[in-house]
Amino acid sequence: MSTLPFGPRNPPEDPLLAKAAELPKDVAPPRDLWPAIAARIAKAGDAPAKPAFRWPLALAAAFLVASVSALMTWSLVRDPQQAEPAVIAEAPTAGADIVPVRYGPNSGVSAAELAARDALLGEFKSAFATLRPETREAIQKNLAVMQAAADEIDAALAKDPASGMLQGMLAGTYKQELNLYSTVVTAGDGLTRRT
């Protein structure tokens, strides 16, 4: 077996380099390509330009979108009590209808967490009494769904108390309940003004 030496070699010592040295130094193209290239460039310059971007149309569309957005924001933010003062005065005692979500024996919700929820619940009930009937009904339906979820999760935890997924779902239900209470307390009756 022979080894090939590395490094620069002379053409007479290497047959491949000797053959490469025999090749011509300059190779002229078989024909002059420049006239065809120049003709294609000139032809491209004569072609009609692509339609220019239509700034007036784009500005009009942007103005329309901004106007619709501003109108929708205004309708969502305006004071709902000015629009319907008689509806608010209808049911001042509606806060008594609210029953907080009950967590079963397997839930693991601590007494401190329930105490924090009950503190928020007092503010929620007073804000709930000022809501429109359809808003109160939607909130009661949400609380019923949360109660059903808490009951199902508690039953599943009775079968598998070490399940981290079930414990996470229960914590999520508890957080949703607190979020509902705090949203009502801070947002008032602007809750149902969605389009």
N, C-alpha and C positions, 0 to 999 in steps of 0.2 A: 504494500500500500504506500502510495506516495502522498506527501503533504504539499499543499500549495502555500508558497510564501506570500505573506501579506506585505503591503507597502507598494511604492511606485516601482513600475517595471518599464523597461524599454520595449518598443514595438517589436524589435527583432527577437526578443526573448519570449514574447507572448504571441501565439498565432492569432488570437482574437483581436488584439490590438493592432497587429500587422494588417489584418484585413480591413479594420476600421480606418487605418491610415490611408488605404488605397481609395477610399470613397472621395468623391469630389467635394471641395470646400463650399462651393456655392451651387445651389440648384435653382434654376430659373423656372417659374411656373410655366405650364404648357401654353397658357394664353394670358393676356393682360386682363386681370379681373377688375381693375379700377373703373373702367367705363360702365360696367354693369352695376357696380355699387353706387356710383354717382347718379346713374339713371334712377335707381330705386329710391335714393334719398330725395331727388328732385320730385319724383312722383308722390312720395309721402308728404312733401311740403305742399303740393297742389291739392291734395285730398281735402275735402271739407273737414273742418275741425269738429271735434266732438261738441255736443251742445254744452254751453257754459252752465255752471251751477246757477240756479235761479234764486238769487238772494231775496228778492221781494216775496217770492212764494214761501221760502223758508221762514222769513221773518213774520209773515202773516200767520203761518201755522204755529210758530212759537208763541205769538201773541194770543192766538185762540186757546192754546193749551193753558197758558198762564191765566187767562181770564176765567176759563172754566174751573181751574184749580182754585183760584181766589174765591169764586162764587160758592163752590162746595165747602171750602174752609169756613167762609163766613156763615153759611147755613148751619154748619156743625157747631160752631163756637158761640153763636148768638145766645142770649140769655133765654132759656126755655120758659122761665117763670113769667116773663113779659107776654109770651105768646099764649099761654094757657093758665091764667091765674085761678080760675074756678076749679080746675081739676086738682090742683094741689090742696085746696081746702077741703076736698071731699073726705079723705080718710086719714085723719091725724093719728088714729090708734092702730094703724096697720102693722106697726112694729111688733105687736103682741103675737102675730101670726108666725113669726120666724122661730124655727126650732133649729138650733145648731146641729151640725153633723155629730152623730154619736159614734164613737170608736169602740169596737168590741174589746173583750179581754185579751185577745191575742195581738192587738195592734201595737202595743209598746209605746203609745203616745204618753208622754210624761205629764205629771200634774202641773209642772211649770209651763209646759206648752199649752195645756188646756186653760190655765189661768191667763196667759197672754192672749189667747183667743177670746176668752170671756171679757177681758178688758176692752178689746176692739169691738166686741159684739154689742156693748152698750152704745157706743157711738154709731155703730151700723144701724141699730134699731131706730134711733132718732132720725137718722138721715133717710132710712127706708120709709118712714111714715110720710115723708114729703114727696115721694116719687109718684109718678102717674100709675094708674092701675095696670097698664100693659107692661110697664117696666117691673113693677112688683111681681107680676105673674111670671115673667121671664126669669127673675131672680129665684123665685120659689121653685121653678122647674129645674134650674141649675143646682140648687141645693138638694133637691130630690135625687138628681143624677149622682151627685157627690155622695149622698147617703147610701145609695144602692152600690156604688163602687166601694165604699168603705166596708159595707156588709160583706160583699163578695171577697174582698181582699182579706178580711178578718177570718172568714170561713176557710180560705185557702191557706192562711197562716196557721190555722189549727192543724192542718194536715202536714204542713212543711214549715215549721217555725224558723228554720235557719236560712230560708230563702232570701238572699239579698235582693233579688229582683222584686219580690212581693213587698219587702220592707221599703224599697225605693218607690214603688207605686203608691204605697200608703203615705209616705212622706210627701209625694207629689200631690195626692188628694188633699192633705192637710194644707199644703202651700196654696193650692188653688182656692180652698175655702178662705184662707186669710187674704189672698189677693182679691177675691170677690168683695169681702167686707171692706178692705181699704179702698178699693176702686169706688164703691158706693159712697164712702165717707168723703173722699177727696173730689170726686167728679160730679156728684149731685145727679140731676136728671138729664144730663147730656149723654147718658149711656145709650139710649135708643135712637139717637139721631144719626143713623147711618143710611147711606143711599146705595 
